[in-house]
Amino acid sequence: MHTEYEFAAVAGHARRGFGTLLVVMLGFTFFSASMYAGATLGNGLRAPAFLLAVLAGNLLLGVYTGLLAHIAAKTGLSTHLLARRAFGTKGAILPSLLLGVTQVGWFGVGVAMFALPVAQMFPGLPRLPLIIVSGACMSLTAYYGIKSLTILSIIAVPAITLLGCASMGKAFHDFGGIAAWFAMEPSRPMSLAAAIGICVGSFISGGTLTPDFTRYARTPGISVSSTVIAFLLGNSLMFLFGAVASAFYQTNDISFALMKQGMIAIALIVLGLNIWTTNDNALYAASLGFATLTNRSKRTFVLINGFLGTVFALVAYNHFVPWLNLLNLMLPSIGAILILDYFVIRRRAPDAEPEPGIRWAAVLAWAAGFCAAKYLPGIPPLNTLLAASIAYLLLARRPAPASGETP
């Protein structure tokens, strides 16, 4: 019988190798919003500083998501089942709801990010059918689970990479080469620290859901290496595409740069695949969360969440994004708590059962992380990680070892 292991660890026979995990994680990190962030960094830094900021930011993201990937491969558990260990069975309702609602919202944003530009390219196409068809197609791959995500990524990742690199090559050829880009002065200068913060903040919330995909890895080495490579390569490419498109074509999306280069059909392919590979991952992860909360099938919630996300794309896109950004301030502290709970708090009792109630240490640490991101000066994603980590280490108590374990 088909299972997505919503309620238990992934079985050994369902584990997968490096190639499969790498294309899934690359598809996850091929994210249009990273191109927008890349354009911001490109307008604020000279090319050498831009490359340094992207490398440093994605290295930090790689460390954060790599630790989560290691935990997922060792345990075979999704983000939401790991949250039960850290937050308690009832306490895990908080992170699962936050993660689920945010990802459904971003699914709707992604649908709109595809349908609305296409409607602008072809004014004769009505927006409503475009949004509905886009939402349905993106829901379809999430419905069929990790196998479907893998197939889409195998198609999308090489296509986006080749077409994006070809577009960059043409831009450099037409505008004086790489030297011309390196000679450009920033139009809106920013500090290197701020640029690294933007890079980290662009994907740290989504990165918190890394275990939902890397739990399928055969070994922790496969899980960690595929995740770190995906962020260092995939997310960095998206930043580079955005920076080059902005520098030479005054747009923050490689698909619109392709349009200006006279390649409308290719632009549509890149735009669609780029958004699709992230959107189906977001819907898949959100549906896992709601399935865990309700003990219902993940597929049921893919249909429900796909419908809700598509409706959101229809009616609330322009008003909902600021609220989603606020929710994103709440997510990185969840990952920090999961990491510390596994490596530090339950180090000597890794298989101890989740507490049936609420682990207040985790809830209070999460609250400290959110307040630090919202109210303290500095870089919000780093603020939330540090505050949540310190609070959790101070408040959490070690679980009792399971029967037969060495205390």
C-alpha positions, 0 to 999 in steps of 0.5 A: 500500500502506498505511504508517505510515512506521515506518522512513522519513520521512513522504512529502509526499503524506501530510502534513496541514493545521492542522485535522487536526493540531490535533484529533489533538493536542487529543485527545492532551492531553485526558488524565484524569490532567491532571484529577487534577493539576488537582484537586491544584492547585485544592486547593493554590492560590487560583483566581488562582494556579491559573490562573497556574500552569496557564498557566505550566506549559502554556507550558513544555510548549508550548515543549518539545513545540513544539521537538519538533514543529518537528523532526518536521515538518522531518524527517518522522521519528518519535521513534524514528527521531530517537533513532537520530540522537542515540543511534546505531542501537544506542543508540536501543534504550534510548529506544525501549524506555523509551518503548514499555514506558511507553506500553503500561503507561499504555494498561493504566492507561487501560483500567482508569481507564475500566472500573473506574469504569463497574463501580462505576456499574453494579454488575451489569456484570462487570469482566472483559468491560468491561476486555476490550471497552475494551482492544479498542476502544481498540486498534482506532483505533490499529491503523488509524493516523493516519486513525483517530486523526483521526476519533476526535479530531474526534468526541471533542474537541468533545464533551468540550469542550462537555460539560465546559464545560456541567458547569462552567457548571452548577457555577458556577450552583449554587454561587454563580458564579465568585466563589465559586470565587475566594473559596475558600481552599486546603485543602492549600496549596502553592507556585506553583513546586511547582504549576508543576512538577506541571503540567509533570510531568503531561504532559512524558513523553507530550509526548516522543512529540510527533514521532510525530504532528506528523511528518505536518504539511505545514509546521513552522508547522502542526506547532508552532502545533497543538502549542502550542495543544493544550497551552495550550488542551487541557491547560489545560482538563483542569486547569480541569475537574479543579479545578472538579470538586474544588472543588464536587463533591469529585471530580477527574474531570469525568465524576464531576461530571456523575454528581453532576449527574444526567447518568450517560449523558453522564458515561460518554461524557465518561469514555470519549472522554477516556481513549480519545483519549489511550490510542489515541495511547499505543498507536500511539506504543508500537507505532511504537517496537517496529516500529522496533526489530524492522523489523516492522509497526506494526499487528502491535505494536498487536495485541500491545501492546493485548493486553499492556496489557489483561492488565496492566489485569486483573492489575497496575493497582494495583501497576504505577503506581509503576513507571510513574511511575519510568519517567516520570522517564527520558523527558523527558531523551530529548526534551531530547537530541533537541532539542539534537542537531537544533538544536545538535550537527548544525546544520551536518550535519542529514542526516548518517546515524545512527552504526551503534553507540552514541553514548555522549554521548547515553546518558550525558546521559540517565543524568545526567538520570535521576539528577538527576530521581531524587536532586536536590532541586527539580522532577524534570522540570526537573531532568532536562531541565537535567542532560541538556542540560548533559551532552549539550552537554559530551559530544557531538561534531558529526557529519561533514557528508554528501557535498555539504554545507557543513562 
